[in-house]
Amino acid sequence: MITIGDIKVYHWSEIKHSFKGADIFLGNGFSININSALNYKSLFEKFLTYLDDSERGIFLKFNSTNFEGLQNLLSNALDVNQLFGYEAQLIGNSLRLLKSGLLKAIKDLHPEFTKIDPQTLFQSSIELDWFENVFTTNYDIFLYHIILITLDRGKRDSKVGRYQDFFRKKGTELVFNDKPLPGFKNIYYLHGALFFHKQDGIIVKISRGSKTEELLELIRLQIHLGNVPIFVSEGKAKLKEDTIAKSIYLSFCRAAFKASHNRLVIYGFSFSDYDEHLINDLNENKRKLAIGVHLSNLNEDQIQRKLKGIEKQLYNYKASEIKYFDSRTLF
C-alpha cells in the first residue's frame, strides 16, 4: 500500500478478499494490457493511412489522437452549423470518415488469435475466476477467447465458473436471448463488440465453425457483406446513450449494469466525460467499489489529482466508500 495525500492506494492482494464474488467492469486498459496496439495513438496513426492528403491535413490540425474527443468536437460543430442553417456537409463527411475509420483501424490492427500470447489469455481467465459477472466497454475479441478458455477449463474442473453471453443457437446462428442460463456467470458488452451484428432485424453473434478458424477473418467477411458490427463509438456521452437506447441488446446490458447491487471492481476505465452515462449509472446505484488506477509515469501530485478527479465524478460516494488499488497488481 502507498499513501497519496490522504488517499490510500492498495496492492490488489491487500483488498481482494473483500471483493471475492464481486462483479468486474473492464475498460480499455484491459485490452491495452493484453496488446498495446489497440491504444488510441496506434489506432489514430492507422486511421490516417486511409485518408487522402486533404482529409489527413484536417485531422492533424486537431492535434489529438482521441477518437471520442474528435467525434465530440465534430458532432458539436455539426450541431452548431445546422442550428444556424449553415452548410455542414464537409463536417458530416469528416464525422463519417472518423467513425468508419475507427472500425477499420481496429479490424486491421487487432492481432489475430494465433499472434496473441496464449499464456496472457489463460492467466486472465484464471484471474476472472475471482469475480461474478463481467461488464465491459471493450469491443475487441480478447474477452471472446478468454471466455472460451474458461469454458474449456470448466469442462475439466466443475469448480470453474463458466460464462454465458446471452446468445443461443437458433438454426445455424447464435441469436440474442435475454434469458440467463442457470449455473453460469454473465458477461455484458456494454458498448457492443466486433463479433455482433444485426441480420434481418435479429442480433447475431459470429461463431467459429472450428477452433482452426480465425475469428477476425469471419468478422472481416461479415463487414464485406455489409453486416456492420454493433458497437458504440460516439464521442458524446449523450450520443452514446442514444445509440444504446436504439439497440435491444445494448439497452439490456446497460439495464443490467444499472440494476446490479453487487460489489464492483473497476479496471482499465478512465472516468472520462465521454463515458458520463456509465458514471451516472454508478452514482444512481451505489455499491461497494474498488477502482484500479494506472500509476505508471505519474508523480505523486499527478496521482492525487487523478484520484480527486474520480472522487469528484462519483459525487454520490463518500471518499471512505471507495478503495483504490494499483491496476498493475491485478492483471
Sequence and secondary structure as in RCSB ss.txt:
>XXXX:A:sequence
MITIGDIKVYHWSEIKHSFKGADIFLGNGFSININSALNYKSLFEKFLTYLDDSERGIFLKFNSTNFEGLQNLLS
NALDVNQLFGYEAQLIGNSLRLLKSGLLKAIKDLHPEFTKIDPQTLFQSSIELDWFENVFTTNYDIFLYHIILIT
LDRGKRDSKVGRYQDFFRKKGTELVFNDKPLPGFKNIYYLHGALFFHKQDGIIVKISRGSKTEELLELIRLQIHL
GNVPIFVSEGKAKLKEDTIAKSIYLSFCRAAFKASHNRLVIYGFSFSDYDEHLINDLNENKRKLAIGVHLSNLNE
DQIQRKLKGIEKQLYNYKASEIKYFDSRTLF
>XXXX:A:secstr
 EEETTEEEE HHHHGGGGTT EEEE HHHHHHH GGGSHHHHHHHHHTTS HHHHHHHHHT    HHHHHHHHH
HHHHHHHHTT   HHHHHHHHHHHHHHHHHHHHHS  GGGS HHHHHHHHHHHTT S EEE   SSHHHHHHHHH
HHHHHH TTS  EE SEEEETTEEEE     TT EEEEETTEEEEEEEETTEEEE   SSTTS HHHHHHHHHHT
T  EEE   SSHHHHHHHHHT HHHHHHHHHHHH  S EEEES    GGGHHHHHHHHHS   EEEEE  TT  H
HHHHHHHHHHHHH TTS GGGEEEEEGGGT 
